[in-house]
Amino acid sequence: MTPKTRTAPPRAIAMLESLRGLGYSTAAALADIVDNSISADARKVRIDFQWDGADSRVLIVDDGRGMSDPELEAAMRLGDKSPSTERLAHDLGRFGMGLKTASLSQGRRLTVASVRGGAQTCLRWDLDELAADPNSDWLLFEGPAVGSQRHLSGLDSQTSGTLVLWEKLDRIVTAGYTVDDFLALTVAVEAHLAMVFHRLLQGPSARIRLLLNGRAIEPWDPFMSGHPAKPWTSPAAPYRTESGLVVARCHVLPHQDKLTREEFKKNEGPAGWTAQQGFYVYRNERLLVAGGWLGLGPSKAWNREEAHRLARIQVDIPNTADADWKIDVRKSIARPPVSLRPWMTRLAEDTRERARRVFAYRGTPQPTQRNTPIEQAWRIDRVKDGIRYRIEPTHPAVAAVLARAGELTPLVKAMLRVIEESVPVQRIWLDTTENKETPRTGFSGDPPEAVATVLNALFADLIGRRGMAVEAAKRTLLSTEPFHNYAGLIAELGSPKAV
């Protein structure tokens, strides 16, 4: 017996209004539009934010292959392709929804014009027009709205390409919104696109150029590739799955002490050092997930912690793995399949531990050119009930005082013990967490004269009390924390300039 059925199509305006709530940020929505341009073999994409109060608009114009009228109609249809349909290897799409859901999440009118071989076609979704009749069908309007034709002039000089126009930006230009807010939004958009498309933007063979209000977007590389102070990068680690090859590469970034102030600010990323730690998941070199530990951890999920902020792991997946990784419509969430979680956890454990060591030891002082270990002022004692921090009595500055203390030796030792027992560990941790940067140490920010004063005092003690030769005393200071960072000042010791 044939079951009875009914046709229950969704009401157009109700469905479209609901889809506006998928949670796109403006930056993520624009990234979705750029994906379409890249899939259309565009070499340049122009994004223009045009302020006009409540009538402000955003235009995206590419020089891709463009679309015929039937192709544009298919592109404007919601769910034209099933997510399970096999895509080309370089295709950045999946759900057949991005153009519409991303655009309508920002404004109530979406107009798309496309030209191929000199022939132009134009269609639009207009929610206000549809809302005028709640029972209206899924009506695509032909051509731009009255008064919007002039905004399509960006295609006039092109034989192929596509223009996307967002108008009625009710999710952007809200009550009290000003031109300054509009400009601030462009800054956030630029940072996001520079990160998401950095691998497609960088190098002489860059696949795409992005221009925001006429200015080229420069790529932001989360892994600081090629930086001379970068302590560690792993070899590529491949893992073959049923849905294709997954490749990971682990990175530990340089400690703040190894960077200039400008480098430190530039490389923190749009969300800051702590938030940007973790996995970076790419599909076809397009970034899907920027940071976070993807719910991994040996017993419970790891959180983003200051101690691991220098750890970043690149993971490349094929576009045949979208279902396994549960890629969402916005292309901003990925969850590794169960089969990969143990492997990824091991990679992350190793990277996190390496990053923690660099963070804890201020970039891990490296041995001198003579391979002499660096004499550190603090040591860590691991005892049965935990970890204790102790002042190292062999450090030249400490040893010099103890050697000359005489009858004050018990008081000096008592003072050192009080310092050891009152290190404000909790306060340091709290300040580091709240300020998102470690406290200044190692004479950071002090003028050379301040460092030279301390160096001269220790140099005089090494030569006078301990009877060292000048060069031997200099070698000792070069292998002593924190003076190993001041080779130039040490070279001047003993000269008239250093006095």
N, C-alpha and C positions, 0 to 999 in steps of 0.2 A: 504494500500500500504506500503510495507516494505521500510523504508528509506535507501538511499544509504549511505554506510559507507566506510571509509578508515582506514587502519592500519597505525598509525604514531608513531612508537616507537622512543624514543630519541636516538640520536647518543651516543654511549657509552663514548667516550673520552670527548665529549663536556659536557655531563651530569656530569661525574665524576669531571672534572675540575671546573664546576660551584658549585658542592656540597662542594668543598674545602673552599668556602668562607662563610660558616655558622657562623664563628666567634668564634670558639673554642680557648681558651688559651691552652697551653700545659698541665697545671694542670687540667683544666676541661676535656680535652680529655683523660687524664690518669684516671680520676675519672670514666669516662664512661666505660673504659676497666675493671676497678676494679669491677664495678657493675656486669658485666657479670661473673666475677669470683665468686662473692658472690652468684649470682643466681645459679651457678653451684656447690654450697655447698663447695667451697674451704675454707680451714682453714688458709692457708698461701699464700700470694702473694708477689713475689719478683720483684722489679722494678730496673733495672740496666741501668744507663746512661753510655755509653761507648764512650769516646772521641777518635776520629781518624780524626780530621779535617773535610773535606767535606764528608768523609766516616763514620762519627759518626753514632751511632745507639742507639735505646732504645729497651730493652727487658722487657717483662712482662710475668712471669711464675707463674702459680698457680697449686695447688694440688687438683683441683676439680675433678668432675666425668669424664671429658673429653668428646669427641664427636666421634661418628662413622663417616665414610666418608660421608654418606648422610646428617647427621646432620651438619657437617662442611660446606658442600656445601650450605645448607639452611642458615647457619649463615653468610656466605660470600655473599649471594645474597641480593641486596638492596631491602628493602621493602618486605621481605619474609612473614611477618605477618602484618595484618591490625592493626592500633592503636585501633580500636574498638573491636578487639578480646579479650575475657575475659582472664585475666592473673591469675596465681596462686597468692594467697594472699601475698606471700613473694617476688614475682618477682619485680626486680628493673627496668626492661625494659618497653618499651611501643611501640616504633615506628619501631623496627627491623632495625634501621639505624645506631645506635651508634658505633658499632665496625668499620664499614667502614668509616663513615663520620668523626668520631673523629680521626681515624688513618691517613686517607688521608689528613686531614687538617694540619698535621705536616710533612708528607713526601710523596714521590711519589711511594714508594713501601711498601706494606703491605703483610707480610707472616704470616700465622697462621698454626701452627702444633698442633695436638692433639693426645693423646694416651688414649686408653681405653682397659683394659684387655690385655695390651701388644702390641696391634695393633696400629700402628701410621699412620696418614694420614696428608697431607700437601697441602694447596692451597695458592695462592697469587694473589693479584691485583698488576699490574705493569703499571703505567701510561705511562712511556717512551716506553714500548713495544707496548701499544695500540696506542700511538701518532704516531708511525712509519707508521701506516696505518689509517688515519682519518676515513675511512669507515669500520673499523673493528667492529666486533660484540662484545657483552659483554663476553669477553674471560677471564675466570679464568685459570691461569697457575697452573699446577700440580707440586708440589715439590718446593724447594727453588731455588733462582737464583744461577747462577754459582758463586762459591766463598762464598756463604752464608750458606752452609750446616753446617759449624763448629759452627755457632751461635745457632743451634738447640740442641746442646749437653745438655742443661739444662733439657731436658726431658728424657735423657738416663737412669737415675736411677729410673724413676717413672713408675708405672703401670697404672696411670691415671693422667690426667692434661692437661693443654693447655698452649702453648707458643705463644705470639704475638710479632712479630718483626717489628719495624719501621726502614726503611732505606731511603736513599736519602732525608735527612731532610732539604729540601730546604726552609721550612717555619721557621726553627730554626737556622740552620747554614747558615747565610747570609754573605754578604761581610763584612769583618772586624771582624767577630765573632771569639772569642778566647776561650781557655780552661777556663779562668776565667769567661767568660759569661756563659759557660756551667755549671760551678759549681754554679754560682749565680742562674741559672734556677732551679737547684735541690733544693736549699733552698726555693724558692717560691713554688715549687711543694710540698715539705714536709709540709709547713705551710697550704697549701690548703687541702691536703688529711687529715692532722691531724684534720682539722675543719669539713670537709664534712663527715668523717666516725667516728667522735669521739664517738658516742654512740655505735658503733659496735666494737670499739677498747678498750673501757675502762672496767675495772673490771675483777675479776677472771674468769668470764664466757664470756669473750670477744668472739664475733662471728668470728672475723678475725684477723690475724696478717699481717701487712704490713711492708715490709723491703725495704728501699731505699738504693741502693748501699751497702747492707749488714747490715745496721743499722735500728733497729726497729723504726717505727714512733710512737711517743707518742701522745695520743689524746689531743686535745685542746677543753676544755669545755667552751663555751661562757657564761655560766650562773654561773660559779664559785661555783658550787654545794658544799655545806658543809663548805664554808669558814666562820669562826666565826664572821667576821665583816660585813657579808652581811645583809643589813637592812631589806629586805622584799622579800618574795616569796609567791605568791598566791596559794590557793588550785587549783587543776585541774578543769577547766571549760569545760564541754562537751556541744556539740551542735550537734543535730542529723539532718542530711540532707538526701535528697533522694539518694545520692550516698555514704552514710556511715557516721560514727561518726567522727566529728572533735573535737579535744581536745586542749585547750590552757592552758598555765601556764605562768604567768607574773613574771618578775624578776626585782628588782632594785639592782644594783651592789654597792659595797662599794666605798665611796669616796677615792680619791687618798691619802688623809691624813691617811686613815686607812690601807694602804698597804705599804709594803716595796718597795723599788725601783725595785727589781727583780719581785715582784708580779705585780706591775703596768705595767711593760714592757711586761711580759708574757701574761697578760690577756687583752691587748689592741686588740689582734687579728691581722690577716694579713693586714688589711686596716686601723688600728688605731681606737681609742675610738670613735671618732665622726662618722666615716663611719660605724662602726659595730653596732650602735644602731638600734633598730626596731625589725621587725618580723624575726623569723627563722622558715622557713617552712620545715617540714620533711615528707618524705613518707617512711614507713617501716624503720624508724630510720635513714634514709639516708638524709642528709641535701641537700635541693634543693636551697633555697634562704637564704643568710646570711646577714641580716640587711636591712634597708630601711623600709619605711612605706607603701609600696604597693599601693601608690596612695590614701591612706585614709586621712581623715580630715573632720571636720564638715562642712566647707564651701569651702575651697580649700585644695589641697593636702599638707600635712606636708612635710617640708624639714628636712634634718638632721641638728640639731642645737646643739651647745655645751651644752646648758642647759639640754638637754635630753639624753646626751651620756651614762648615766648609765642605761637606759631603754632597756631591751631586752625581747622579748616575744616569747615563744616556741609554735609552732602550728603543730600538727600532723594531717595529712590527710591520708585517705586510698588510695591505688592505683586504686581504682574504681572511684576516683574523678578527675583524670587527665584532662578530657575534661572540667569539670566545672571550674577548676582552670587554664585552658589554659597553661598547662605545655608544654614547648617547647622541641625540639629535644635535645638540649644541657643540659636539666634539670637544667637550671640556672635562669629561669623566671617563676613566678607564679602570677596569678591575681585572687584575691578572687571573688567568684560569688556574684552577687548583693544581694542575700538573706542573705549572711553572713556579708556584709559590716557594717550595723548598730551595730551588736554585737561586731565585731572586733574593730570598732571605739570607742565604750564605754570602752572596755578593754584597748585600747591604751591611751585614755584620762586619765584614772585613773593612769595607769603606768607612763605616761609622767609627770603628776603632782607630783607623789611621787618622781620620779627621779629628777625633777627640785628642789624640796625642799631639797633633800639630797645634790645636787650640790651647791645650793645657800647658804646653811648653813654649808658647810664644814663637811658634814656627820651628821648634826643635833645633836649638843651636847646633850648627854643624861644626865638626872638627876643623881646626885650622889647616892651612896648606901643608903643614908638617904632620898632619894627622894626629894632632894633640887634642885630647878631649877638652871640652869647655868646662871650666870650674864654675859650678853654679852656687848661688848664694843660699838656695833652699834645697833640701832633700826631702824625699817622701819615705817615711817608714811605714811599712805595711805590717801591722800587728794583729793579734788574734781578734781584737774587738773593733778593728777598723783601720783607718788611715790617719797618720799624724804628720804634720808638717814641722820640720826642724831646720833651724839655721845651721848651715854647714860651717863648723869651726875652722876648717882648713882654707876657707875663702880668704884671699889676701887681706881684705879689709877687716874681717873679723879676727884673723890671726894676728894682725898688727896691733890691734887694741889689746887682745889677751896677753900678748908678749910684753907689753909695757904697762899693764895694769898694776903690777906689784901688789901692794896690800889691798888695792881696790878690786882684785880679781874676783872675790866672792860676790861683790856687788854687781860687777859687769856680767858675771854668769847668771846672777839672779835676774838682771834686766833682760838678758837674752831669753831666759826661760819665760819671763812674763810676756815678752813679745810673741814667743811661740804659742803660748797658751791662750793668747787673746787675739789671734788673727781673726778679723771679722768675716769669717767665711760666709755666713748667711747674708750679711749686708753686701758683700761683694757679689754674691750670686744674685741677690735681688736687684742691685743697681745694674748689673750686667743685663739681666732679663728686661728690666724696664727701659733702659737706655738703648738696648739693642747693640751695644758695643762693649768691649772689654775696657777696664780702667787703664789709664795711661801709665805705662811703666817703661823702664829702660831709658830714662831721661827723654822720652818722647815729648817733643814740643819745647824742650829747654834749649837755651842758646848754647853754643859751643863753649863759652866761657865757664858755664856752670859745670859742664863735664870735665873741662880741663882742670878746674880747681880740685876736684876729687882725684883725678888722675895724678896730678902733681904730688899730692899728699901721699898716695900709695907708692908712687915711684920713688919718692925720697926715702920711704921706709924700707923698700926692697933694697935700695943701694946702701943706705946707712946702716940700719939694724942688721939686715941679713947679708950684707956684703956682696950683693950681686953685681956683676958687670952690667953696664948700661944695656947692651943688647939682650942679655939674659932677662933683665927686668922687663924690657919691652915685650919679649916673647911671652913672659908670664902674664902680663896684662892682656895681651892679644888672645890668650886662651882663658880669660876670666870674664864671666858674665857680670854686667852687661857691656863691658868695655870692648868685647870682641867686635862690636859694631862700629867702633871708632878708631879704625886703623890709622886714619890720617892724623888724628890728634896724638895718638901714641907715637907715631913716627917723629913728631916734633919734640917729644920729651927730651930734656937735657940740653936743648938749644936755647939761645937767648930769647927766641920768640915765645917759648913755652913758659918762661919765668913770669 
